[in-house]
C-alpha cells in the first residue's frame, strides 16, 4: 500500500486538455499588470456603521420628489446645484454647508437648493481622482477610508437639513452612498457610456446627463431616453456579492448644458436643445451648468452666465428647470503639491467663485423665478 503522502498518488480535481495531471499555471497570462489586490469593505457593513436616520431619509425623499415635480411641470421653482467642484476637506465642506443652509431656507419658495458634494473626479489624463479614491491627498489610495469619510460627510450635511447632489462616476460607489443623494449627475465623459446609462436607469434619484465634451446635445438626449427604459446588467449588491440587476427605468432624467467647443447657455442654445428633445419625444427642459465650457473655465464668468440665465427666466423662459454653479468658501483654485500646505476653502480641482459672490448669484436667480411666476 503506498504511503499516504506519496506525491505520485496525489491528483488535482479534473485533468488538463492534454490528459496530464499537472496544475495549469496561468500566472503568465492572467492579472500580469495587477500590482496588488486589497479587500474592499462591503456596502452593507458601511451602511450599518453609518446608518441613515429618519429625518435624513425624509429629507432625501422629499427633495427627490420636489425635483421630480419640477421635471414634470408641477412645480415652477428652479433647481440649483451649488457647491465646491470637489470635496477634499471634511471641515471646509461642513463650513460651506452651514453657510448655504440659511440661504437655501431664505430662497426656498423660489429655489430648490442642493449642495454639490462631489467625491469622484474624472481626469483627462492623470491626477487626483477625488476624496473617495485618495482621501489623504497623498497617493495612498485608502479607498475604504474614503468611502467611510464620504458617507460620514453626507450624513452630517444632510443632518443640517441640506440635500446633497453628486456625480456618479464609479459603478460600484452608488451602493455606498446613493441612499443619501437627492440628485445625481452623469458627466460629459460618461454620458455616452452604456454602463452609466444602465446605472442611471436604476438610481432612485433624478439624474442629469451632461452634453458631450464636444458640445453634442444628442448624446445627452439619447442618454435620457436610454435611462428611462428598463435594463439588466451585472453589478454588486450591498452585501458585496456579484449579481444581475433588473431596473424599472428612471423617468426623472434630464439634459445638462455645460458647453463644448463653445458655450451653450444662451436662449438660442436652449431652443436648439429643446428641438432635439422634441424630436425624441422627451420633455423640453434643460439644466444649465454655469461652469466648465460655458464659462471657458474662467470661474468668475459663471456670474455673467448666471445673470444671462436669470434674464431668460425673468423674460418667461420655463424650459430652464435648473442651474449648476461651482462655488467654494474662497475663489479660484490651487495645485496639490507634496509638502505644500493648502489654502483653506480653495478648490484643488476646477476654480470656483467665492461664497461672497455666490450669495448675489442665488438671490438673482430667485428674483428671476419670482418675476417669471408673476409674468
Helices and strands as residue ranges (DSSP letters): G 7-9, H 43-49, H 54-71, E 78-83, H 90-106, E 111-116, H 143-159, E 164-167, H 174-177, G 178-180, E 181-186, H 194-202, E 206-210, H 218-227, E 232-236, E 242-246, E 253-257, H 267-279, E 286-289, G 292-295, H 301-314, E 320-326, H 355-374
